């Protein structure tokens, strides 16, 4: 048999082979390493995995061979929480935070999410697309091969649809997979800040049905926090989303333990994200109901806060943990899963192996794609990174620069 691509001589090949479920507890330290490993790829998929000695003479001369001597070969990063579609960045708020303003204070004074709305509303779809295209190409260069992207900076039916159309075009035109999430419940727009009931009615009766009709989003998300959508408002909105056929994601318990994690369990969310203030009961409820915890240490780092999510307690409790960048124009302008892995190790005391599992196979399951991506196993998509580093432990250790040498998506070299 002739294959399209053969990767040989990997010092460490991280297969992340294992159970057909999100990895928990001790499984999060099992990287399935093959020393001097090799991969065979045909028709965009992995058709064989093993030692170089075992694979080198097994196939006819491949179309291409990559020699990964002294390199680490691993699955592409899966980033399951981003906000890449916006007009302008908000570096002024970064300086405000350094000078002592909190995230909530900035938001309540007209900054934060609301300050991004006017830019998205006034800009054309094409301009918005070009800006996001450039950003995502940078994300790809840092090793992300599957990306979740949210709307949420329009907060009107017209502008939310514009954002979701941009995300659809990005998925069609860029070489990676981009999963679309509707986040109309990201904030209350200024024109409805004194009439929140009216905006929630628009959200539930106009936005959601129209976006579902246009098939522009697979998921519906919400920012559940005291200063935005409280528990009862969130419950109503999410149950309506479920009625319409959306799968559920949540921003939950980022700042205060108001019961967002418990609500995620109650409504059957696929994931609950942030969780910096999640309670013990919330962690147990998520575990018992199969909700994946997506932790965003880059956001806490960027906000200058100390309330990192309790990853160790979550892993000990048997909760599946994933990582994401939360790339956005305000609270976390980070486009590198590599740096997130470093923060997860240093600030949340995850092991390098746990952080890699959280950034690949568990992140894939949080997007419903764990059977297709996230590990290097026979039959899965050939989404692969060749990393210029001597061991997997080097990934969080060597931070501040890009360890990625080659990005392969669906068996094709894209960087």
C-alpha positions in Angstrom: 0.0 0.0 0.0 1.2 3.5 -0.8 0.6 6.2 1.8 0.4 10.0 1.4 2.7 10.9 4.3 5.0 9.0 6.6 6.4 10.7 9.8 9.3 8.8 11.2 12.0 8.9 14.0 9.9 11.0 16.4 11.9 11.1 19.7 8.5 11.0 21.5 5.3 10.3 19.7 2.4 11.3 22.0 -0.5 9.1 20.7 -2.8 9.9 23.7 -4.4 6.6 22.9 -6.9 5.4 25.5 -10.6 5.1 26.4 -13.3 6.4 24.1 -14.3 9.0 26.7 -13.0 12.3 28.2 -10.0 11.4 30.3 -10.3 11.7 34.1 -8.1 11.2 37.2 -5.0 9.1 36.4 -5.9 8.8 32.7 -5.0 12.5 32.4 -1.3 11.5 32.8 -1.3 8.8 30.2 0.1 10.2 27.0 0.7 6.8 25.2 4.3 7.7 24.3 6.1 5.7 21.6 9.8 6.4 21.5 11.3 6.6 18.0 7.7 6.6 16.8 6.1 6.8 13.4 2.8 7.6 11.7 1.3 6.6 8.4 -1.3 8.9 6.8 -3.6 8.2 3.8 -6.6 10.1 2.6 -6.4 12.6 5.4 -6.5 10.0 8.2 -4.1 8.1 10.3 -3.8 4.5 9.1 -1.0 3.2 11.2 0.9 4.1 14.4 3.9 2.4 15.9 7.7 2.4 16.0 9.8 3.7 13.1 11.4 0.2 12.8 7.9 -1.4 12.5 6.5 1.1 10.0 9.5 2.0 7.8 9.3 -1.1 5.6 5.6 -1.7 5.9 4.4 0.6 3.1 5.4 1.4 -0.4 7.4 4.6 -1.0 5.2 7.3 0.4 4.4 10.6 -1.4 6.2 12.4 1.4 8.4 11.5 4.4 9.0 13.8 7.4 12.0 12.9 9.5 11.1 14.0 13.1 14.5 13.1 14.6 14.9 14.7 18.0 11.3 16.2 17.8 8.1 15.6 19.6 5.1 14.6 17.5 1.6 15.1 19.1 -2.0 15.9 18.2 -2.9 19.4 17.1 -4.3 21.7 19.8 -8.0 22.0 20.2 -9.1 25.4 21.5 -12.7 25.1 22.7 -13.3 28.7 23.9 -12.5 31.8 21.8 -13.9 35.1 20.7 -11.9 36.0 17.6 -14.4 38.1 15.6 -14.3 41.7 16.7 -13.2 45.1 15.4 -10.7 46.7 17.8 -8.6 45.5 20.7 -9.0 47.0 24.2 -5.4 47.5 25.4 -6.5 50.6 27.2 -8.4 48.4 29.6 -5.3 46.4 30.3 -3.7 49.6 31.6 -6.8 50.5 33.6 -6.5 47.1 35.3 -2.8 47.7 36.1 -3.9 51.0 37.7 -6.4 49.2 40.0 -9.7 49.0 38.1 -11.5 45.6 38.3 -13.0 43.8 35.4 -16.5 44.4 36.8 -15.8 48.1 37.4 -14.6 48.6 33.9 -17.7 46.8 32.6 -20.1 48.9 34.7 -18.5 52.1 33.5 -19.2 51.3 29.8 -16.0 49.3 29.0 -15.7 45.6 28.7 -17.9 43.7 26.3 -20.2 46.7 25.7 -17.3 48.7 24.3 -16.8 46.1 21.5 -20.4 46.3 20.4 -20.4 49.5 18.5 -17.3 48.4 16.5 -18.9 45.2 15.4 -22.2 46.9 14.5 -20.6 49.6 12.3 -18.1 47.4 10.5 -18.9 45.5 7.3 -19.1 41.7 7.2 -16.1 41.7 4.8 -13.9 43.9 7.1 -14.8 41.8 10.1 -13.9 38.6 8.1 -10.5 40.0 7.1 -9.6 41.0 10.6 -10.6 37.6 12.1 -8.9 35.7 9.2 -5.6 37.4 10.1 -6.0 36.5 13.8 -6.9 32.9 13.2 -3.9 32.4 10.9 -1.7 33.5 13.9 -3.6 31.0 16.0 -2.8 28.2 13.5 0.9 29.1 13.5 0.8 28.4 17.3 -0.5 24.9 16.7 -4.3 25.0 16.9 -6.0 22.8 14.4 -9.6 22.9 15.7 -11.2 26.1 17.1 -14.5 27.0 18.7 -15.5 30.6 17.9 -18.3 32.6 19.5 -20.4 35.5 18.5 -21.5 37.9 21.3 -20.1 41.4 20.3 -23.1 42.4 18.3 -26.1 41.8 20.6 -28.7 42.6 18.0 -30.2 40.1 15.6 -28.6 41.7 12.6 -25.1 42.0 14.0 -25.1 38.6 15.7 -26.0 37.0 12.4 -23.2 39.0 10.8 -20.7 37.6 13.2 -21.9 34.1 12.8 -21.8 34.4 9.0 -18.1 35.5 9.4 -17.4 32.4 11.5 -19.1 30.2 8.8 -16.9 31.8 6.1 -13.8 31.3 8.2 -14.6 27.7 8.6 -15.2 27.3 4.9 -12.0 29.1 3.8 -9.3 28.4 6.4 -7.6 25.0 6.6 -8.7 24.2 10.2 -12.1 23.3 11.6 -14.0 26.1 13.3 -17.0 25.3 15.4 -19.6 28.0 15.8 -21.3 29.2 19.0 -24.1 31.8 19.4 -23.4 34.0 22.5 -26.2 36.6 22.2 -26.4 36.4 26.0 -22.9 37.8 26.5 -23.9 41.1 28.1 -27.0 43.4 28.0 -26.5 46.0 25.2 -26.6 49.7 26.3 -30.0 50.3 24.9 -31.5 47.6 27.0 -29.4 47.9 30.2 -32.5 49.3 32.0 -34.9 46.9 30.4 -33.3 43.6 30.6 -36.6 41.7 30.2 -37.1 43.3 26.8 -33.6 42.1 25.6 -34.2 38.6 26.9 -37.5 38.5 25.0 -35.7 39.5 21.8 -33.0 36.9 22.5 -35.4 34.1 23.0 -38.2 34.9 20.5 -36.2 36.5 17.7 -32.5 35.9 17.7 -32.4 32.2 18.7 -35.1 31.0 16.3 -33.6 33.0 13.4 -30.1 31.8 14.0 -31.4 28.2 14.2 -33.4 28.6 11.0 -30.2 29.9 9.2 -28.2 27.0 10.8 -25.4 29.4 11.8 -24.5 27.9 15.2 -24.2 24.4 16.7 -24.0 25.7 20.3 -25.6 28.4 22.5 -23.6 30.0 25.3 -24.3 32.4 28.0 -22.3 34.6 30.5 -23.8 33.5 33.8 -22.6 35.9 36.5 -24.2 38.3 39.0 -23.4 41.4 36.9 -24.7 40.0 33.7 -27.2 37.0 33.5 -28.3 35.6 36.9 -29.2 32.0 37.5 -32.9 32.3 36.8 -32.4 34.4 33.6 -29.8 31.9 32.5 -32.1 28.9 33.2 -34.9 30.4 31.0 -32.5 31.3 28.1 -30.7 27.9 28.1 -33.9 25.9 28.3 -35.3 27.9 25.3 -32.0 27.2 23.5 -32.4 23.4 24.2 -36.0 23.5 22.9 -34.7 25.0 19.6 -32.1 22.2 19.3 -28.9 24.1 20.3 -26.3 22.2 22.4 -25.3 24.2 25.5 -22.1 25.8 26.7 -21.8 28.2 29.6 -19.5 30.9 31.1 -20.0 29.9 34.7 -18.8 31.0 38.2 -15.9 33.0 36.8 -16.0 35.6 39.6 -18.5 34.6 42.2 -19.9 31.1 43.2 -23.5 31.8 42.2 -24.4 28.3 41.1 -23.4 28.4 37.5 -21.7 25.0 37.6 -24.8 23.5 39.2 -26.9 25.0 36.5 -24.7 23.6 33.8 -25.3 20.2 35.3 -29.0 20.8 35.5 -29.5 21.8 31.9 -27.1 19.2 30.5 -24.5 21.6 29.2 -21.6 20.1 27.2 -19.2 22.4 29.0 -19.0 24.9 31.8 -16.1 27.4 31.3 -14.0 29.6 33.6 -15.1 28.1 36.9 -12.7 30.2 39.0 -15.2 30.3 41.8 -17.0 26.9 41.3 -18.2 25.3 44.5 -17.5 21.7 45.7 -21.2 20.9 45.0 -20.9 22.4 41.5 -17.8 20.3 40.7 -19.6 17.1 41.9 -22.8 18.0 39.9 -20.8 18.6 36.7 -18.9 15.3 37.2 -22.2 13.4 37.8 -23.8 14.8 34.7 -21.0 14.6 32.3 -20.2 18.3 32.0 -16.6 19.0 30.9 -14.8 21.8 32.8 -13.0 24.2 30.4 -10.5 26.2 32.4 -9.1 29.5 31.1 -6.0 30.4 33.1 -4.9 33.0 30.6 -7.9 35.2 31.5 -7.1 35.1 35.2 -3.5 35.9 34.4 -4.5 38.8 32.1 -6.9 40.2 34.6 -4.2 40.1 37.3 -6.4 38.0 39.6 -5.5 35.2 41.9 -8.7 33.1 41.6 -7.4 30.3 39.3 -9.8 27.4 38.9 -9.2 24.5 41.3 -7.9 22.1 38.7 -6.4 19.7 41.2 -9.6 19.4 43.1 -11.5 18.9 39.9 -9.2 16.2 38.7 -9.2 14.5 42.1 -13.0 14.5 42.0 -13.1 12.7 38.6 -14.2 15.7 36.6 -13.0 15.9 33.0 -10.9 19.0 32.5 -10.1 20.8 29.3 -8.1 24.0 28.6 -8.7 26.9 26.2 -7.3 30.4 25.5 -10.4 32.5 25.8 -8.8 34.6 23.0 -10.8 37.9 23.0 -10.2 41.7 22.6 -10.5 42.6 26.3 -9.8 40.2 29.1 -7.5 37.8 27.4 -5.8 38.6 24.1 -3.9 35.3 24.0 -3.7 33.2 20.9 -1.3 30.5 22.1 -2.4 27.2 23.7 1.2 26.6 24.5 1.2 29.6 26.9 -2.1 28.3 28.4 -0.4 25.0 29.1 2.4 26.8 30.9 -0.1 28.7 33.0 -2.1 25.5 33.8 1.1 23.9 35.1 2.5 26.9 37.1 -0.8 28.4 38.4 -3.1 25.4 38.7 -0.5 22.8 39.4 -1.5 20.5 36.5 1.2 18.2 35.4 2.5 18.7 31.8 0.8 15.5 30.8 -2.6 16.6 32.3 -2.3 20.0 30.5 -1.6 18.3 27.2 -4.5 15.9 27.6 -6.7 18.9 28.5 -5.6 20.7 25.4 -6.2 17.9 23.0 -8.5 14.9 23.6 -10.6 16.4 26.4 -10.9 19.7 24.5 -12.0 17.6 21.5 -14.7 15.8 23.6 -15.9 19.2 24.8 -16.8 20.0 21.1 -18.3 16.6 20.5 -15.3 15.6 18.3 -13.4 13.2 20.6 -14.0 10.3 18.2 -12.4 12.2 15.3 -9.6 14.3 16.7 -7.5 14.9 19.8 -5.3 11.8 19.7 -3.1 10.0 17.1 -5.0 6.8 16.6 -5.9 4.7 13.6 -9.0 6.1 11.9 -8.7 9.6 13.3 -8.1 12.8 11.3 -4.4 13.4 10.8 -4.2 16.6 12.8 -0.6 16.6 13.9 2.1 18.9 15.3 5.8 18.4 15.0 7.3 20.2 17.9 11.0 21.4 18.0 11.6 20.2 21.5 13.3 17.2 23.2 10.4 16.0 25.4 6.8 16.8 26.2 7.9 18.3 29.5 9.7 21.0 27.6 6.4 22.4 26.3 5.3 24.2 29.5 8.9 24.8 30.5 10.0 26.7 27.4 7.5 29.5 27.2 7.4 32.9 25.5 8.2 31.5 22.0 6.7 29.1 19.6 7.7 25.4 19.9 5.8 24.4 16.8 7.8 23.5 13.7 5.1 22.0 11.5 1.3 22.0 11.6 -0.5 19.2 9.7 -4.3 19.3 9.3 -6.2 16.5 7.6 -2.9 15.0 6.5 -1.8 18.2 4.8 1.0 20.6 5.9 -0.6 24.0 6.6 2.3 25.7 8.4 
